[in-house]
């Protein structure tokens, strides 16, 4: 009988090296495809939350739901704030106690697929949409409390995927060239948003300062990401942008 042939050590090492090379080429593509899938789910979540926001206004003579989570004792906000933020069950209770729950009764839709297991709520509504308007003497006049006040619904931001979620509505300055709450960065180097006409979008950040922002970063002069968000939140800029 003829002897069985076997791979030599060199041949095995070559095969392993080829497999490793192929994996190094395929993994980035697989990661990108996975992220695109999660982004699509997040955009779908935001569209469904927008439908709930619209239906609430339909049922309340065009009055829009309160966005100042946790600060309104009248219980008119889109979600409540949990008594114990460390417990997911308390977050679920808070969401179910909010004004949008009757219109969107799927707890999974309140959470971005890029969130951690402990997170239950990862979306927020911006200040200008019946939220906190105390940035300066002028911002209270810019608050939208009734849907009939919206002149360009497709350009006005409502929800965003916040990271992390903060108490209250999501805030960005109006009369200064600076952020307040950090820009969300849950999807690569960008974020997801939804708008008053019901559509949602992904925005990829262009300025490094947007991604690395913290409350000590006061120099945002010429940051186009900031300008774009401020216009979508407030309808216009309250200052002359720097270069």
N, C-alpha and C positions, 0 to 999 in steps of 0.2 A: 504493500500500500504506500502511496505517495505521502510524504509528510505534509501536514496542514501548514499553509502560509499564515504568518501573523504580522501585524504592523511592527515596524521597528520603533524605537524610542524617538528617533528623529522625525519619522512620519507622524507619530502621535503629536509631537510638539508642533509640527507644521499645521495639522488639523486644528489643534487648540488655538493657535495664533490666528488662523483664518476666521474661526468662529468668534474670537474676541474682537477682531477687526470689524466683522459684520455687525456684531452687537453694538459697538461704539458708533457705527454709522446709523443703525436703526433706532437706538434709544432716543436720541433727540427728536426724531420724526414722530415716534410713538408718544413722547411727552407732549409735543406740540398738538398732536391730534386729540390727546386726552384733555388738554387745557381748552381747546376749541369746543369740545363737547360740553365741558363744564360751563364755559362762557355762554353757550347756547341755552343751557338749562337756566342759568342765572337771568338771562334776558327774558326768557319765558316767564319766570317767576315774577319779574318786575312788570311785565305786561298784564299778568293776572291780578297783581296788586293794584295796578292802575284801573283795571275794570271795576274792582271793588271800590276804589276811590270815586270813580265816575258814577257808579250806581248809588253810592251814599249821597252824592250831590243831587242826583235825580230824585231821590226820595225826600230831600230836605230843602226844596225850593232853591236849588243851586248853591246852598251854603256848603262850604267844604269842611271836611273833618279837621279837627285840631291836630297839629303835628308836634306840639310841645310835650312829649312823653314824660309823664311823671310830675308835671308841675301844675296841672289843672285840676283843682278839687271838684269841679263840676262833672268830671268824668266824660268829657267830650273829645278826648284824644283818640287817635287811631289805635294805639295800644296803651296799656297801663305800664307801670314800672314795678318789677317784682319786689316784694319785701325782703327777699334774700336772693341776691344776684348770683350766688354761688351754686344755686340748685336749678337744674334744667326744668324741673317740675314747676317751680315758681314762675319761670319765664313763660311756660305754656299757659299757666293760669292768667298771667298778665296779658298775653296776646288774646286769649279767649274773653277777657274782660274789656277789650277795646271795642271801639265803634265799628271797625271794619270786619270783625270776625263774622257777623251774620252774612256778609257778602263774600267771604273767602275762608271757608271752613276746612282748610287743609294746612296743618301746622308746618308741613314740609316746604310750603311756598314762602315762608317767612325767613328762610335760611338759604344762603348761598352755598352751592356744592363745594366751594373752596374753604368753607368754614371748618372749625374744629368740632370734634364730637360733642364737647361741652356747650357749644353755642347753639342757641335756639332761634334768636332774632339777630339778623345781620343787616337789615335794611332800615333806612331812616327817611324822613321827609324833611325837606329844606325849610329854613327859617321863614322865608317869604310867604309860604303857603300856610297861613293861619298859625304861625309859630311865634317865636320870640323876635321882636323887632326893635330891641333897645340898643342897637349899635350906635346910633347918633340921633339927633333931633329930627332927621328927615325920614329915616327908615320906617317909622310907624305908618307913614302915609303910603308906603309901597307894599304893605302887607295885603295879600289877597285873601279875602274872607268869603267871597262869593264868586262862583265860576263865571258870572257875567263880566267880572272885572278883567278877565284874561283877553288880551287883544291878539296875541299870537300863540295859541296853545301849543303848536308844534315846537316852539322855541323855548318854552318855559318848563324848567326842570321841577319834578315832584319828588320822586324816590331816587335813592342811590344806594349802592352796596357799601355800607360803612365798615371801616376796619380800624379800631374796634368800635362797637356801638357805644355811644355816649348818651347820658341822660339828657332829655330835651330834644329839640329839633336840631338838624345839622346846620352849623353856622359858618358863614363866610362873610368877611367884612364887605361893606358897601362903599364907604367913602375913603377907604385906604387901600393901597396896593399891597395887600397881604392876606394870607389865609387866616383862619381862626382854628376851627377843627381841622386836623390834618386831612389832606386829600386822600380819598380811599385808594388803596393799591392791593386789590385781592386777585386780580387777573393779570399776571405778568407785570408789566409796567403800565398798567392802565386800570380802568374802572368801568362799571356799568351804571347806566342811568335810565330813568323813564320820564316821559314828558306828558303834558296835560292833554294832548290829543290821543293818548293811549299807546304810543309807540315807545320802544326802548332802543338804546344805542350803547355801543362800547367805544370809549375814548382811550386812545393810547397817549400817555403823557410824553411830551417832547422835552421838557425842562427837567434837568437832574434835580433841581431844588424842590420840585413838586413831590418826587418820590422820597426824598430824604428829609422832608419838612418836619420841624418840631417848633414848639412855641417860642423858642429863642431866635428863630430865623426871621429877622425883621427885614432883610433885604430881598425883596421879590420884584424889584424893578425890572420891567420888560418881560415878565413871565407870562407868555401867551396862554399857558394852561389856566392860570389864575384868571386872566381876563375872560376867557371863554366860559369858565364856571360862573363867575360873578354876573356876566350878562344873562346866563341861563337862569340863575337864581333870582336876580333882582330886576331883570329886564333891561338894564343899562349899567354903565359904570358911573360911580359917584365921584370920580376924580379924573384927572388927565394922566393917562398912563405914561410911565417913564420909558426911556430907551435902553 
